[in-house]
Amino acid sequence: MRIAVTGSIATDHLMTFPGRFADQLVADQLHTVSLSFLVDELDVRRGGVGPNICFGMGVLGLRPVLVGAAGQDFAEYRAWLDRHGVDTASVRISEVLHTARFVCTTDTDHNQIASFYTGAMSEARQIELHPVAERVGGLDLVLIGADDPEAMLRHTEECRTRAIPFAADPSQQLARLEGEDIRLLIEGATYLFTNEYEKALIESKTGWTDAEILAKVGTRVTTLGARGVRIERTGEPAIEVGCAQEEAKVDPTGVGDAFRAGFLAGLTWELPLERAAQLGCMLATLVIETLGTQEYELRRGHFMERFAKAYGEAAAAEVKAHLA
């Protein structure tokens, strides 16, 4: 099963200010703020939903196709992904724009001042999926993740036109999308991925009920935070899978992307939906125990031992047969 993942490609520049922003702000001068903070730490991390999902699939032994846009500064990031099993040949490289960048400063009270530079991400709308499919010998599924909104709409329409199954995963872009665009993004999706908040937001913005949305997609996958995940299909009983026990809670960033990576790997291996969700939850647990979205390691023996403890020996045996 050949899966392509479309989505943002970005780097995160995270800084720590050893003070309080509130102490630097003058109440009657807020209309003319001009501040500079001397920070103690800078942590540059690889990010973007597309690479995060692809990295997880690569760690599991697959070779997903990453589709997105980056800048000339993508070379080192590309090499990292290539080493971890990701096909990056379909990444568009902008001639004039840098790779998208998230810059955030956090103070001692955990308040944040941040900005997001879209950069080359805006050129993702120029990518056509047909040449990608021809290059790799066809696509069985395209996950359409958060990206330039025009790119998301274009990829969705092309999947419909060319009869390529697609998974809708609009996530962070739901806040800026209007109801009509959201309807276009999800109708006819083989899979719809959201968390609970996004689920409610889709219903509010589209005007569709829960039942109406479920009737318009093949399978609805809703992550429930610490409670795991729920999978729903019309006319079928819901499947609920709990989270594996984490050894530490370090950083939740990228947990949802890791779940999707594991779930898609399960689909590739033609595992039952419950087993695919368990694999996703187990991979997500590794991420929450690690600082950074692509800094975790998968040690096969340890991973399968924890999987068996969480979901049983029979379930572990099914997954172990496929895990590289």
N, C-alpha and C positions, 0 to 999 in steps of 0.2 A: 504494500500500500504506500503510495507516494503522496506525501503531505507537504504543501507549501504554507508558510506562515507569513502573512503580511502584517506590518505594524511598525511603530516608531522605532528608530534607531537613535540612541542618545547616550551622552555621558553625563554623569552626575558629579558636580563639584560641591562638596559639602564642607562647610567651615564652622568652627566653633568660636564664639565670642565669650571670653571669660568675664562677663558682666551682665548687666540687665539693660535691655533696650530702653525700658521705661525711665531709667536714670539719665538717659541722654536726650530725652525729648522735653522741650519746653512748651508748656501748655498754650501760651499765647503766640507761639511761633510755628505752629504746626502747618500753617499755610505756606511756609517757606523753608522746609526742611532741607538741610544739606549736611549730611553726616558721613563720616568715614570711620570704620571700626578696624582696629588692629586685632586680627584673629590669631589664635594659638595653633590651630590645626587646619589642615586641608587634606581632605580625602577624596581622591578622584576614582569614581567607580564606573564600570561599564553598566549600561542600562538600556532602556527601551523595551517595550513589551515583545517586539518581534525577536530580538536576540535572546531575551530572557527565556522565552518559550523554547526556541530552537536549541539553546544551550542545554536545557534540561533533557530534551529528546536526544541530543547527542551524547550526553552522559549515560543515558540508558542504552546506547549502542545503535541508535538510528541515525539516519542522515537526512534531516529535514532541509527543505529549501527555504532560505530566508529571502523575502521580497520586501524591499524598502529603499529609501534614498538616504545617502550619507555624503559627507564632504571628502575633500582630498586628504583630510586628517584621519581617515578611516583605516589606513593601512595597518597600524598596530592592532586595532580592534579586530579587523578582518583576520589577521594571522592567528589571534587568540581563538576566534570562532572556528577557523579551519582546523586548528589542532584538536578541537573538541567535537569534531564530526559534523559541523554545519556546512552545508553547501551555500556559499556566499556569492556564487557567480552571477546571480540575478539581482544583486544590489546595484542600484543606479548611483553613480558617483557624480555629484554636481561639479561643474567647472568653476563656479563662482561663490558657492555658499559652504559654510562649515557644517559639520554634523550638529544636529540639534543638541542643546545643552541646557541642563537644569542647574542653576546656581543658587545655593541656599546657605544662609548663615543662621545659626541657632544660638540663643543666649542661655544663661544658666537657669532660667525659668522655663526653658523649652519653647519659648516664643521663637518664631521664625520670620525672616525676611527673605523672600525668594523671587526668582524670575525664571521664565522658560523661554529660551531662544529657539524658535522652530527651525530656522536655517534650512538645510537641505531637505528636511521632511516635507516642505511645501512642494517639492518636485516629485513626490511619490505619485501624484495624480497623473504623471506622464508615463507611468509604467503600464504596459499591457501584459496580461497574463498568458496570452496565447503563445508568444515566443518562449516563455518560461516552460510551459507544458511541452512544447515541441523539443526543447533542449533536453529535458529529463525523461522523455518518453511517455508523457501523459501525467495528469494529476488526478488522484482519487478524491482529494479533499483539499479545500483552501480555507484556512482559518483567517478571517478578516478581523484583525485586531485594531485597537485604537491607533490612529494615524492621522494624516491630513484628511479632513472630512471629505473633500472632493475625491481623494484617492479611495477612501472606503466605499463611497457610492459607486465609483467607476468599477472597482473590483467586484462588487456585489452584482452590478448589472451585467458585467461580462460573464460571471459565473452562471447567471440565469440564461443568458443568450447562448452560451456554449454548453449548457447542461452539465456543468461541473458542480458537484455537491460542495456546499460551503457551510462553514460554522460562523455564526455572527457573534462577535465579542466586542461590542462598542465601548464598554467600560468607561474610562475617564472622559471620553468625548460626549457621553450622554448629556452632560450639563450644558453644553453649548449647542447641541443639535435640537432642531425643532421636531415636532411630532411627525410631520410628513416624511422627513428624512429618516427618522427612526423606523417608521413603518416600512420604508423602502429597504432598509438595512436588514430587517429581521424576517420579513415575510418570505416563506419558502426555504428558510435555513434548515439544513439537516440537523444542526445542533445550535442552541442558543445558550451562551454562557453569560451569567450575571452573578452578582452577590445579591443579598436581600434588599439592600437599599436601591441598587440599580433595577432590580425587578419591579419595585414599587414606582420608581421614576419612569420606567417604560410605560407602565399602565397609566400613570398620570398624564404623560405627555402625548401618548397615542390615543387615549380614550378607549383603548381596548381592555376588556376584562381579562382576568387571569385565564379563564377558559378559552376566550377568543384567541389569545396569544398562543396558548398550547395547541390549538387547532391549526395554527398557521406555521408551526415548526414541527420538525420530526421528534426531537428530544430536547427537553428543557433541563439545563444543568444549573442549579443554584447553589453557590457556596454559602455556608452558614457560619463562617468564622470558626470559633473553637468547637462548634457543634458538628462540623464536618460538611456534608454535601447532601443535597436531595436531587434525585433524577426523576423526571416525570414524562410520561408519554400518554397520549389520549387512549383511553380504554384499558390502560394497564395500571396495576398498583404502583405507587411511588416506591422508589428505592432510596433508602437512607443509609449513609455510611459515615461512621464516626472518625475522628482524627486519631492517629497514632499518638502515643504519649511522647511528648518532647522531653529531651534531657535538659534543655535550658531554653528560655525565651530571650533571644538576643535582639532580633530585628525582624519585624513582620514584612518589610518591603520585599516584594517579589514572590510572596507566598502564593498568590493567585496564579501567577504565571507558571510557577513550578507545578501546581495542581494540573493546569491545562497540559503541560508537557507530559506528565505521567498519564493522564487520561487519554491523550492522543496516542501515546505509545501503546496503551492497552488496546485501543481501536486497531492500530496497525497490526498487532499480534492476534487480532480477532478474539480477544478475551470478552467475556460477558461484561455488560455495563457496570455491574457491581464491582467486578474485579478491577476494571479500568479505573473506577473512582477510588478504590482502595490504593491502587498504585499511585494515583495522583496525590492522595492525602499523605502517603508515606514520603513522597518526594518533597511535598510542601513542608513536612516536618523538618527535613534536613535544612531547608532554607531559613526557617524561623530560628534555628539554632546557630545561624552563621551571620556575620556582618557582611553584607553585600549580596546582591542578587545572583551572582555567578561565581561565588567563592567557595561553594560547598563541594565536597568530594563524595563519590559513591563507591564505598568499598563493598563489593558484592556479598561477601560472607556476613558482614555486620548488618548490611541492609536487609538481607533475607531473614536473618535472625530476628530483627526488630519487626519485620513484616509478619512473620509467623506468630510472634507474641501478640501483635495487635489484631490480626485477622484469621489466625488459625493455620495449621500445617497444610491442610488441603488447598487453601487459597495460595499459600506460599509456593507450593509445588507447581501450581499452574503458571505462576509468574516466573519462577526460577528456570523453567524450561526455555524461556525466551531471553532472559537477561544476559547481556554480554558479560 
